[in-house]
Amino acid sequence: MAVTSDIVATYRGPGNVMSGLLAQGRNEVRVLMFALMAGLLIFVALSPYQARAAHLDPDGPLAVRQYWSAFFWIFVMPLLLYGLAAMVWGISRVAGQRLSGYAVRLTLVWSLLASAPILLLLGLALGFIGPGLQAQIVGVIWLAVFFWFWIAGLVAAQRG
């Protein structure tokens, strides 16, 4: 299926989508592309907030803010995700679980990519309303959805 169809299906049943992705076989290029797509979407999601911050504080021009934001979310964040996945894999080994490193990486990166539409809403809330209760509510919803997708994916990987 297309990535967008899988994202929509993840909101209905994250374990089923993850089982389908894992059944397609090991493909590290897919994991890296998902990480890069997630980073790009997060960069786009935070652009309204960056524009607002640049308007309120002219000492940091928008171009500089966008440059460093893109550098972090597209280049550094995938490396951090791989490091976090390695730590989770190590903890799962100590706990006696039989998860592969690939399954942990895929579930983590897919959870971030699939929850990115909520991050787009968070970026709009931060850009138009600014930091406040509304942004915090959307942020908590995003965290809950992200962890729901990740835990359901890990459970599906454990079963499969």
Secondary structure, DSSP 8 states (H G I E B T S, - for coil): --HHHHHHHHHH-HHHHHHHHHHT---HHHHHHHHHHHHHHHHHHHHHHHHHHHHH-TTS-HHHHHHHHHIIIIIIHHHHHHHHHHHHHHHHHHTT----HHHHHHHHHHHHHHTHHHHHHHHHHHHHT-SSHHHHHHHHHHHHHHHHHHHHHHHHHHH-
